[in-house]
């Protein structure tokens, strides 16, 4: 690049200043009589001596002239160097206050610009949802008015259809019966604060296994249990769907191996279950002991005093498994 206008102006100013200085040094000073105290007391003499100048006049002027001429030669060399930079390349020396420009980088053939990855970007629209592995969809049962997220999934683990009937506590909404095919699961919704029980309709109704539940109890807990106080006509378990809590009841067939005298029979003499443990608040020790040998104190109600058998959970979704005895 050629010397910039700023450099040319600076160079011209230096030459003019040096020329005037040489003219001044070449012209002898006008005669005058300085008023100085005495040659020995001249204050400038010691100053010049300390600075390296010759105060005698001629010798000091000649030395200064030689130094200025050397400076002129140096300036000529600098000018030559600056002019020579013009052919050094396209970029050359940058102007004052400027920076050399970078040549654009050529994109390689077939190269695709890479977009920055944004890990917080939303997923692409219309992307299908992947179903969870192993997840089964329960058949929807009755949907009572005012459902508040309370549900029970009833699964028939037997080989015959089952009909489940509900008994609702006073002031609660009635729930219609459910018919469940073998291997089928039906989800039943319940209103806020619903409480009651349910049973299989097998037999004459005098001996039944009861599932008991109360939603949204104290502390919004769900309380549940399987009761054998009213007898046994089906195998049953109740447990929370995902929340903490134990399993109440058993799927074991309690009729198998039971003594003949405690078996429940219909009007035709057909066995369908086991008798009640308590009738009109009168306990039958033989029946109680038989049940207790199959069901623990915290696994199901056998005696009305089995307070440990009332279980609770924060889960509002329960799973119920049932199958008929015969």
C-alpha positions in Angstrom: 0.0 0.0 0.0 1.3 3.6 -0.8 2.2 6.0 2.0 -1.0 7.5 3.4 -1.8 11.2 3.2 -1.2 11.4 7.0 2.4 10.0 6.5 3.1 12.4 3.6 2.0 15.4 5.7 4.2 14.2 8.6 7.2 13.7 6.4 6.8 17.2 4.8 6.5 18.8 8.2 9.7 17.1 9.4 11.7 18.3 6.3 10.5 21.9 6.7 11.4 21.9 10.4 14.9 20.5 9.7 15.5 23.0 6.9 14.6 25.9 9.1 16.9 24.6 11.8 19.8 24.3 9.4 19.3 27.8 8.2 19.2 29.1 11.7 22.4 27.3 12.6 24.2 28.5 9.4 23.4 32.2 10.0 25.9 33.8 12.5 24.2 35.5 15.5 23.8 39.3 15.6 26.5 40.9 17.6 25.4 41.9 21.0 26.9 42.4 24.4 25.3 40.0 26.8 24.9 41.2 30.3 26.5 38.3 32.2 28.1 38.5 35.6 31.4 37.0 34.4 32.7 34.1 32.3 33.2 31.9 35.3 29.7 32.5 36.6 27.7 31.8 33.4 24.9 29.4 34.5 24.4 28.1 30.9 28.0 26.9 30.7 27.5 24.1 33.2 24.1 23.2 31.8 25.4 22.7 28.2 28.4 20.8 29.6 26.2 18.4 31.5 24.0 17.8 28.4 27.1 17.0 26.2 27.1 20.1 24.0 30.3 22.1 23.1 29.8 25.7 24.4 32.7 27.0 22.4 30.6 27.8 19.4 32.1 26.5 16.2 32.8 23.0 17.2 29.4 22.5 18.8 27.6 23.9 15.8 29.4 21.6 13.4 28.6 18.5 15.5 24.9 19.5 15.6 24.9 20.0 11.8 26.4 16.6 11.2 23.7 15.0 13.5 20.9 16.8 11.6 22.4 15.7 8.3 22.4 12.1 9.5 18.8 12.5 10.6 17.9 13.7 7.1 19.6 10.6 5.6 17.6 8.4 8.0 14.4 10.1 6.9 15.2 9.4 3.3 15.7 5.7 4.0 12.3 5.6 5.9 10.6 7.3 2.9 12.1 4.7 0.5 10.9 1.9 2.8 7.4 3.3 2.9 7.2 3.7 -0.8 8.5 0.1 -1.3 5.6 -1.3 0.7 3.3 -0.5 -2.2 4.3 -3.7 -4.1 4.5 -5.9 -1.0 1.1 -7.3 -1.4 -2.6 -6.5 -1.7 -3.1 -6.0 2.0 0.1 -4.0 2.8 0.3 -1.7 5.7 -3.0 -0.7 7.2 -4.1 2.9 7.4 -3.9 4.7 10.7 -6.6 3.4 12.9 -7.4 0.5 10.6 -6.9 -3.3 10.7 -6.1 -5.7 7.9 -9.1 -7.4 6.5 -9.3 -11.2 6.5 -9.9 -12.9 3.2 -13.2 -14.8 3.1 -12.8 -18.6 3.7 -14.0 -20.6 0.8 -16.6 -23.3 1.6 -15.6 -26.8 0.6 -17.7 -28.5 -2.1 -20.6 -30.5 -0.6 -20.0 -28.9 2.9 -23.3 -28.1 4.7 -23.3 -25.3 7.3 -23.8 -26.8 10.8 -26.7 -25.4 12.8 -26.1 -24.9 16.5 -27.7 -27.6 18.7 -30.4 -26.2 21.1 -31.1 -28.8 23.7 -34.0 -26.7 25.0 -35.9 -26.5 21.8 -39.4 -28.0 21.8 -39.9 -31.3 20.0 -40.9 -31.2 16.3 -44.7 -30.7 15.9 -47.0 -33.6 15.1 -44.5 -36.1 16.4 -46.4 -39.3 17.5 -46.3 -40.2 21.1 -44.6 -43.5 21.8 -46.7 -45.7 24.0 -45.1 -47.1 27.2 -43.9 -50.7 26.9 -46.1 -53.2 28.7 -48.9 -50.6 29.5 -52.4 -52.1 29.3 -55.5 -50.0 28.9 -58.3 -50.9 31.3 -61.9 -51.0 30.0 -63.8 -48.0 31.3 -66.7 -48.9 33.6 -69.4 -46.6 35.0 -68.6 -42.9 35.2 -70.6 -41.4 38.0 -71.2 -37.7 38.1 -68.6 -35.7 40.1 -65.7 -38.1 39.6 -62.6 -36.7 41.3 -59.8 -39.0 40.2 -60.8 -41.9 42.5 -60.7 -45.2 40.6 -60.5 -48.9 41.1 -59.3 -51.4 38.4 -61.2 -54.7 38.7 -59.5 -57.7 37.1 -61.1 -61.1 36.7 -58.3 -63.6 37.3 -60.7 -66.6 37.1 -62.0 -68.6 34.1 -65.7 -67.5 34.4 -67.5 -64.2 34.1 -68.0 -62.3 37.3 -70.6 -59.7 38.3 -69.6 -57.2 41.0 -72.3 -55.4 43.0 -71.8 -52.3 45.1 -73.3 -51.2 48.4 -73.0 -47.5 49.1 -73.0 -45.9 52.5 -75.9 -43.6 53.3 -75.7 -40.3 51.4 -73.3 -41.6 48.8 -73.9 -42.1 45.0 -75.0 -45.5 43.9 -72.7 -47.5 41.6 -74.3 -49.8 39.1 -73.0 -53.5 38.9 -70.0 -54.4 36.7 -69.7 -57.6 34.7 -66.1 -58.7 34.0 -65.1 -61.4 31.6 -62.2 -63.7 32.4 -58.9 -61.9 32.0 -60.6 -58.5 31.6 -59.8 -55.4 33.6 -62.5 -52.7 34.1 -61.8 -49.3 35.6 -64.5 -47.9 37.8 -64.6 -44.2 38.8 -65.9 -43.0 42.2 -67.0 -39.6 43.4 -65.2 -37.4 45.9 -65.4 -38.9 49.4 -67.2 -42.1 48.2 -67.3 -45.0 50.7 -68.9 -48.4 50.6 -68.2 -52.0 49.7 -68.4 -54.5 46.8 -68.8 -58.3 46.3 -69.2 -61.1 43.9 -72.9 -62.1 43.3 -72.1 -65.9 43.5 -74.1 -67.9 46.0 -77.3 -67.0 47.9 -75.8 -63.9 49.4 -75.6 -65.2 52.9 -71.8 -65.6 52.8 -69.8 -63.0 50.8 -66.2 -61.7 50.7 -66.4 -57.9 51.0 -64.0 -55.3 49.6 -64.3 -52.2 51.6 -63.1 -48.7 50.6 -63.3 -45.1 51.7 -61.9 -42.4 49.4 -60.6 -39.0 50.5 -60.6 -39.8 54.2 -58.5 -38.1 56.9 -55.5 -36.5 55.4 -57.0 -37.3 52.0 -56.0 -40.9 52.5 -57.7 -43.8 50.8 -58.7 -46.6 53.3 -59.3 -50.1 52.2 -59.5 -53.8 53.4 -60.8 -57.2 52.4 -63.3 -58.5 55.0 -64.2 -62.2 55.8 -66.5 -61.3 58.6 -69.5 -61.8 56.3 -68.0 -65.0 54.9 -66.2 -66.0 51.7 -67.5 -66.6 48.2 -64.6 -65.3 46.1 -60.9 -64.8 46.3 -59.9 -61.1 46.5 -57.0 -58.7 46.9 -56.9 -54.9 47.1 -53.7 -52.8 46.8 -52.7 -49.3 45.7 -52.0 -48.9 42.0 -48.6 -47.1 42.4 -48.5 -45.4 45.8 -47.3 -46.9 49.1 -49.4 -49.4 50.9 -49.8 -53.1 51.6 -52.0 -55.7 49.9 -55.2 -56.8 51.7 -56.7 -60.2 51.2 -55.5 -63.3 49.3 -56.2 -65.0 46.0 -55.8 -68.4 47.6 -59.0 -70.6 47.4 -59.9 -70.8 51.1 -62.6 -73.4 50.5 -60.1 -76.1 49.6 -59.4 -78.0 52.7 -61.9 -76.3 54.9 -63.9 -78.4 57.4 -67.3 -79.5 56.1 -69.2 -77.8 59.0 -68.0 -74.3 58.1 -68.8 -74.5 54.4 -71.5 -72.2 53.0 -74.2 -73.9 50.8 -77.0 -72.6 48.7 -80.6 -73.8 48.7 -79.7 -76.8 46.5 -76.9 -77.8 48.9 -74.1 -76.7 46.5 -71.0 -75.4 48.3 -70.0 -71.9 47.1 -67.9 -70.6 50.0 -67.3 -70.5 53.8 -69.7 -69.2 56.5 -69.5 -65.9 58.4 -67.3 -65.5 61.4 -69.8 -63.4 63.2 -73.6 -63.5 63.2 -75.5 -60.9 65.3 -72.3 -60.0 67.0 -71.8 -63.6 68.0 -68.3 -64.9 67.0 -67.7 -68.4 65.9 -64.2 -69.4 67.2 -63.8 -72.4 64.9 -64.4 -70.3 61.8 -62.3 -67.4 63.1 -59.4 -69.7 63.7 -59.6 -71.2 60.3 -59.6 -67.9 58.6 -56.8 -66.6 60.8 -54.7 -69.5 59.8 -55.0 -68.3 56.1 -55.1 -64.5 56.5 -52.9 -62.5 58.9 -54.1 -59.9 61.3 -53.1 -57.1 59.0 -54.1 -58.9 55.8 -57.9 -58.9 56.1 -60.8 -58.6 58.6 -61.6 -61.9 60.3 -62.8 -60.5 63.6 -64.6 -57.2 64.1 -61.7 -56.1 66.4 -59.1 -56.5 63.6 -58.2 -52.8 63.6 -54.8 -53.5 62.1 -56.6 -54.8 58.9 -57.7 -51.3 57.9 -55.0 -50.1 55.5 -54.4 -46.7 54.2 -52.6 -45.1 51.2 -52.1 -41.7 49.6 -53.0 -43.2 46.3 -56.5 -42.6 44.9 -56.2 -45.5 42.5 -56.7 -49.0 43.7 -56.2 -52.4 42.0 -58.6 -55.2 42.8 -58.1 -58.8 41.7 -60.9 -61.4 42.0 -61.9 -64.9 41.0 -64.8 -67.1 42.0 -64.2 -70.0 44.3 -66.0 -72.4 42.0 
